[in-house]
Amino acid sequence: MKNRKFTLVVLASVMTTFFISCSDDDGEVVTVTETVVETETVEVDSSLPVGDLMVTLSGNLVAESGTPTQGLVEVGVDTNDTNFVRFGDDFTTELGTGTVGIFLSTSAVFTPDPANGNPDLMLIGNVADNGEMFIKLSETPDAKYTHIVLWCATANIPFGNVALN
Protein backbone atom coordinates (compact mmCIF):
# COMPACT_ATOMS: atom_id res chain seq x y z
CA MET A 1 0.00 0.00 0.00
CA LYS A 2 2.84 2.38 0.87
CA ASN A 3 4.54 1.49 -2.40
CA ARG A 4 1.43 2.32 -4.29
CA LYS A 5 1.13 5.76 -2.71
CA PHE A 6 4.81 6.37 -3.28
CA THR A 7 4.48 5.30 -6.92
CA LEU A 8 1.50 7.62 -7.46
CA VAL A 9 3.35 10.56 -5.89
CA VAL A 10 6.42 9.93 -8.03
CA LEU A 11 4.32 9.52 -11.14
CA ALA A 12 2.44 12.77 -10.44
CA SER A 13 5.74 14.56 -9.83
CA VAL A 14 7.24 13.29 -13.08
CA MET A 15 4.14 14.25 -15.07
CA THR A 16 4.12 17.75 -13.57
CA THR A 17 7.81 18.21 -14.39
CA PHE A 18 7.24 16.94 -17.94
CA PHE A 19 4.34 19.30 -18.62
CA ILE A 20 6.12 22.27 -17.08
CA SER A 21 9.27 21.63 -19.06
CA CYS A 22 7.30 21.21 -22.26
CA SER A 23 5.37 24.44 -21.89
CA ASP A 24 5.84 27.22 -24.41
CA ASP A 25 8.06 29.87 -22.87
CA ASP A 26 8.18 32.06 -26.00
CA GLY A 27 5.28 34.14 -24.70
CA GLU A 28 3.39 33.89 -27.95
CA VAL A 29 -0.06 35.44 -27.64
CA VAL A 30 -2.87 33.96 -29.64
CA THR A 31 -5.86 36.24 -30.24
CA VAL A 32 -9.17 34.60 -30.96
CA THR A 33 -11.59 36.72 -32.93
CA GLU A 34 -15.22 35.76 -32.92
CA THR A 35 -17.69 37.13 -35.45
CA VAL A 36 -21.24 37.27 -34.22
CA VAL A 37 -23.92 37.54 -36.86
CA GLU A 38 -27.29 38.63 -35.59
CA THR A 39 -30.28 37.27 -37.44
CA GLU A 40 -33.74 38.68 -37.40
CA THR A 41 -36.78 36.50 -37.74
CA VAL A 42 -39.39 38.07 -39.97
CA GLU A 43 -42.87 36.67 -39.66
CA VAL A 44 -44.98 37.03 -42.78
CA ASP A 45 -48.68 37.58 -42.26
CA SER A 46 -50.29 35.45 -44.95
CA SER A 47 -53.57 37.33 -44.59
CA LEU A 48 -51.95 40.45 -46.07
CA PRO A 49 -50.97 41.02 -49.70
CA VAL A 50 -47.38 40.45 -50.75
CA GLY A 51 -46.00 43.47 -52.59
CA ASP A 52 -48.39 45.83 -54.32
CA LEU A 53 -52.09 45.14 -54.70
CA MET A 54 -53.08 45.54 -58.34
CA VAL A 55 -56.67 46.79 -58.11
CA THR A 56 -59.04 45.33 -60.70
CA LEU A 57 -62.40 46.52 -59.29
CA SER A 58 -63.37 49.20 -56.79
CA GLY A 59 -66.22 51.31 -55.51
CA ASN A 60 -67.49 53.33 -52.56
CA LEU A 61 -69.88 51.87 -50.01
CA VAL A 62 -73.47 53.12 -49.87
CA ALA A 63 -74.95 53.17 -46.34
CA GLU A 64 -78.21 51.34 -45.68
CA SER A 65 -80.63 50.99 -42.76
CA GLY A 66 -79.47 54.22 -41.09
CA THR A 67 -75.92 52.97 -40.46
CA PRO A 68 -72.78 55.12 -40.81
CA THR A 69 -71.36 52.74 -43.43
CA GLN A 70 -68.89 54.33 -45.85
CA GLY A 71 -65.49 53.88 -47.43
CA LEU A 72 -63.56 52.65 -50.42
CA VAL A 73 -63.58 48.93 -51.27
CA GLU A 74 -61.11 47.41 -53.75
CA VAL A 75 -60.69 43.95 -55.24
CA GLY A 76 -57.26 43.06 -56.52
CA VAL A 77 -54.34 40.68 -56.89
CA ASP A 78 -51.00 40.84 -55.07
CA THR A 79 -47.54 40.03 -56.42
CA ASN A 80 -48.10 36.31 -55.73
CA ASP A 81 -51.39 36.27 -57.74
CA THR A 82 -53.46 35.95 -54.56
CA ASN A 83 -56.85 37.67 -54.63
CA PHE A 84 -57.85 40.14 -51.92
CA VAL A 85 -60.68 42.47 -51.00
CA ARG A 86 -59.40 45.64 -49.34
CA PHE A 87 -61.49 48.01 -47.24
CA GLY A 88 -59.79 51.41 -47.17
CA ASP A 89 -58.63 53.47 -44.19
CA ASP A 90 -61.88 55.44 -44.45
CA PHE A 91 -64.07 52.35 -43.91
CA THR A 92 -66.64 52.62 -41.13
CA THR A 93 -69.83 50.79 -40.27
CA GLU A 94 -71.96 49.99 -37.23
CA LEU A 95 -70.12 47.58 -34.93
CA GLY A 96 -72.42 47.31 -31.91
CA THR A 97 -75.03 44.89 -33.23
CA GLY A 98 -73.10 41.64 -33.54
CA THR A 99 -71.71 39.93 -36.59
CA VAL A 100 -71.70 41.86 -39.84
CA GLY A 101 -71.06 39.49 -42.73
CA ILE A 102 -69.26 40.52 -45.90
CA PHE A 103 -70.72 38.92 -49.01
CA LEU A 104 -69.87 38.98 -52.68
CA SER A 105 -73.24 39.39 -54.38
CA THR A 106 -74.78 39.46 -57.83
CA SER A 107 -76.71 42.64 -56.88
CA ALA A 108 -76.96 45.42 -54.31
CA VAL A 109 -79.74 43.46 -52.59
CA PHE A 110 -78.99 40.65 -50.13
CA THR A 111 -80.99 37.73 -51.56
CA PRO A 112 -80.38 34.52 -49.66
CA ASP A 113 -81.49 31.26 -51.22
CA PRO A 114 -80.18 28.55 -48.88
CA ALA A 115 -82.32 25.83 -50.49
CA ASN A 116 -80.28 26.28 -53.68
CA GLY A 117 -76.91 26.96 -52.03
CA ASN A 118 -77.14 30.77 -52.17
CA PRO A 119 -76.10 31.05 -55.84
CA ASP A 120 -76.19 34.87 -55.71
CA LEU A 121 -74.08 35.25 -52.54
CA MET A 122 -70.67 34.19 -51.30
CA LEU A 123 -69.63 34.88 -47.71
CA ILE A 124 -65.99 36.05 -47.68
CA GLY A 125 -65.59 37.29 -44.11
CA ASN A 126 -66.89 39.36 -41.23
CA VAL A 127 -66.29 42.95 -40.22
CA ALA A 128 -63.81 42.96 -37.35
CA ASP A 129 -63.15 46.68 -37.01
CA ASN A 130 -63.42 50.01 -38.75
CA GLY A 131 -60.47 51.14 -40.84
CA GLU A 132 -58.29 49.29 -43.32
CA MET A 133 -58.96 45.58 -43.61
CA PHE A 134 -57.85 42.89 -46.06
CA ILE A 135 -59.78 39.73 -46.85
CA LYS A 136 -57.80 36.99 -48.59
CA LEU A 137 -59.88 35.12 -51.16
CA SER A 138 -59.29 31.45 -51.90
CA GLU A 139 -59.78 32.02 -55.63
CA THR A 140 -60.56 34.68 -58.21
CA PRO A 141 -64.15 35.81 -57.67
CA ASP A 142 -66.60 34.73 -60.34
CA ALA A 143 -67.49 37.57 -62.74
CA LYS A 144 -71.16 37.24 -61.73
CA TYR A 145 -70.34 38.93 -58.41
CA THR A 146 -70.74 42.63 -59.12
CA HIS A 147 -71.32 43.90 -55.58
CA ILE A 148 -70.25 43.50 -51.99
CA VAL A 149 -73.01 43.57 -49.39
CA LEU A 150 -72.57 44.08 -45.63
CA TRP A 151 -75.32 42.11 -43.90
CA CYS A 152 -76.11 42.18 -40.18
CA ALA A 153 -77.51 38.76 -39.32
CA THR A 154 -78.42 39.87 -35.77
CA ALA A 155 -80.73 42.65 -36.98
CA ASN A 156 -81.54 40.92 -40.28
CA ILE A 157 -80.81 44.12 -42.24
CA PRO A 158 -78.23 45.36 -44.77
CA PHE A 159 -75.64 47.82 -43.47
CA GLY A 160 -74.36 48.80 -46.90
CA ASN A 161 -73.32 47.74 -50.36
CA VAL A 162 -70.84 48.69 -53.03
CA ALA A 163 -71.02 48.25 -56.79
CA LEU A 164 -67.64 47.01 -58.03
CA ASN A 165 -66.51 48.65 -61.28
Disulfide bonds with the S-S distance in Angstrom:
none
